[in-house]
């Protein structure tokens, strides 16, 4: 996992990964009767770890994009990630109202993510500022080093709740949600099938929303 992406996963005050995806990972391990071992990485390293078989599952708010399916398999969707937006400073809400308004300025996005692709594709006149960890990007925004941070709306909501000086650009990216799924080592069909049975239970009960 990449524990810098609340409310999916983040570090508690003692430095331990917690939150909804971590609870899901523990639930899956318990259902399978195995011990959970969490490996925290930057997100691009998560992609490398699952594609090379270094880990069994990648649970990190992951979008099952087609190009990723070439090197990893995905479970059924367990959560809808909603809109993809640009986080800005609230004081700049009148400056950055549309995607075109970001022409000529820096917009941060995490390496290897859907958001990085969206910035590259839909903000061609902006300067992409790739970052490893989301909290670093938010601090860059607040200090004026970038003018926006591309995020899933549910993640941006967490930062806005904690930092009232932040806001969402009123125009979201053009994006049809693919949902959030678990990545599994390609070809591990027995594990994938077992995980999908558990996800079906989680989705039917709605317990992930409680987590």
C-alpha positions in Angstrom: 0.0 0.0 0.0 0.9 3.7 -0.3 -0.1 5.1 3.1 -0.4 8.8 2.0 -3.9 8.7 0.6 -6.6 9.3 3.2 -9.3 8.1 3.6 -8.1 5.0 1.8 -4.8 4.7 3.7 -2.6 6.9 5.8 -0.3 6.7 8.8 -1.5 7.2 12.4 0.4 9.2 15.0 2.6 6.1 15.7 3.4 5.7 12.0 1.2 2.7 11.4 -0.8 2.4 8.2 -4.5 2.7 9.0 -7.9 3.5 7.5 -10.4 1.9 5.1 -8.1 0.0 2.7 -6.0 -1.3 5.6 -9.1 -2.6 7.4 -10.2 -4.2 4.1 -6.7 -5.9 3.8 -7.0 -7.2 7.4 -10.6 -8.4 6.7 -9.4 -10.3 3.6 -6.5 -11.9 5.5 -8.8 -12.9 8.4 -11.3 -14.5 5.9 -8.4 -16.4 4.2 -7.0 -17.5 7.5 -3.6 -15.9 6.9 -1.4 -13.3 8.5 -1.4 -9.8 7.1 2.0 -8.3 6.3 1.8 -4.7 5.2 4.5 -3.3 3.0 4.4 0.6 2.7 5.8 2.0 -0.5 5.4 5.1 -2.7 2.6 4.5 -5.2 4.8 4.0 -8.2 6.7 1.4 -6.2 3.4 -0.3 -5.3 2.8 -0.8 -9.0 6.2 -2.3 -9.5 5.9 -4.6 -6.5 2.6 -6.1 -7.7 3.6 -6.4 -11.3 6.8 -8.3 -10.4 5.2 -10.5 -7.8 7.0 -9.0 -4.8 3.7 -8.8 -3.0 0.5 -10.8 -3.3 -2.0 -7.9 -3.3 -1.9 -4.2 -3.8 -4.6 -2.3 -1.9 -4.0 1.4 -2.4 -7.1 3.2 -3.8 -6.2 1.7 -7.1 -8.1 2.3 -10.4 -8.2 -0.8 -12.7 -7.0 1.0 -15.8 -6.6 -1.1 -19.0 -2.9 -0.5 -19.3 -2.3 -1.8 -15.8 -4.1 -5.0 -16.7 -1.3 -5.9 -19.0 1.0 -6.6 -15.9 -1.5 -7.3 -13.1 -5.0 -8.6 -12.5 -7.7 -6.8 -10.7 -10.5 -7.8 -8.3 -14.0 -6.7 -8.7 -14.6 -3.0 -7.7 -15.2 -2.4 -4.0 -15.7 1.4 -4.0 -16.6 4.1 -6.4 -13.9 6.8 -6.3 -16.2 9.5 -7.7 -15.0 12.7 -9.4 -11.4 13.6 -10.1 -10.7 17.3 -9.3 -8.0 19.9 -8.8 -7.3 21.1 -5.3 -6.5 24.8 -5.1 -6.1 27.6 -2.6 -9.5 29.0 -1.6 -8.3 32.5 -2.2 -7.7 31.6 -5.8 -11.2 30.2 -6.5 -12.0 33.1 -8.9 -8.7 32.6 -10.7 -8.9 28.9 -11.4 -12.5 28.1 -12.4 -11.9 26.0 -15.5 -9.3 23.5 -16.6 -8.0 26.0 -19.2 -7.2 28.5 -16.3 -4.2 26.3 -15.3 -2.4 27.0 -18.6 1.2 28.1 -17.9 1.2 27.1 -14.2 2.4 24.1 -12.2 -0.1 21.3 -11.2 1.1 18.5 -9.0 0.1 14.8 -9.3 1.4 11.6 -7.8 3.7 9.5 -9.8 2.1 6.6 -11.7 -1.5 7.6 -10.8 -4.7 8.2 -12.7 -4.4 11.8 -11.7 -1.0 12.1 -13.4 -2.5 10.9 -16.6 -5.4 13.3 -16.3 -3.1 16.3 -15.9 -1.0 15.2 -18.9 -4.1 14.6 -21.1 -6.5 17.4 -20.0 -4.1 20.2 -18.9 -1.7 20.1 -21.9 -0.7 23.8 -21.3 0.0 23.3 -17.6 3.3 22.1 -16.2 3.0 18.7 -14.5 4.9 18.5 -11.2 5.3 14.8 -10.4 5.5 14.0 -6.7 5.9 10.8 -4.6 3.6 11.6 -1.7 0.3 13.4 -1.6 0.9 15.3 1.7 4.0 16.8 0.0 1.9 18.1 -2.9 -0.6 19.6 -0.6 2.2 21.5 1.3 3.6 22.7 -2.0 0.1 24.0 -2.9 -0.2 25.8 0.4 3.2 27.4 0.1 2.6 28.5 -3.4 5.1 26.2 -5.2 2.3 24.8 -7.3 -1.2 26.2 -8.2 -3.1 22.9 -8.0 -3.0 19.3 -7.0 -4.9 16.6 -8.9 -6.8 14.3 -6.6 -9.8 12.1 -6.3 -12.6 14.1 -4.8 -13.0 11.9 -1.8 -9.3 12.5 -0.9 -9.5 16.2 -1.5 -12.5 16.4 0.9 -10.3 15.1 3.7 -7.7 17.9 3.1 -10.4 20.6 2.8 -11.9 19.5 6.1 -8.6 19.9 7.8 -7.4 23.0 5.9 -10.2 25.5 5.3 -7.8 27.6 3.2 -8.1 24.9 0.5 -10.9 24.4 -2.0 -11.8 22.5 -5.2 -11.7 24.0 -8.6 -15.4 24.1 -9.6 -14.6 22.3 -12.9 -13.7 18.6 -12.5 -11.7 16.5 -14.9 -13.7 14.8 -17.7 -13.7 11.3 -16.1 -16.0 8.3 -15.9 -15.2 6.4 -12.8 -13.8 2.9 -13.1 -14.1 2.4 -9.4 -11.4 1.2 -6.9 -10.2 -2.4 -7.0 -7.4 -4.6 -5.6 -4.5 -5.6 -7.8 -3.4 -9.2 -7.7 -0.3 -10.8 -9.2 -1.1 -11.7 -12.8 -2.2 -15.3 -13.3 -2.9 -15.9 -9.6 -6.5 -16.9 -10.4 -7.1 -19.0 -7.2 -6.2 -16.0 -5.0 -8.2 -13.6 -7.2 -11.3 -15.8 -7.0 -11.0 -16.0 -3.3 -10.6 -12.2 -3.0 -13.6 -11.6 -5.2 -15.8 -13.8 -3.0 -14.8 -11.6 0.0 -15.3 -8.4 -1.9 -18.8 -9.5 -2.9 -19.6 -9.8 0.8 -18.0 -6.4 1.6 -20.0 -4.7 -1.2 -23.3 -6.3 -0.3 -23.0 -5.4 3.4 -21.8 -1.9 2.7 -19.2 -2.2 5.5 -16.5 -0.5 3.5 -18.4 2.8 3.8 -18.4 2.3 7.5 -14.6 1.7 7.5 
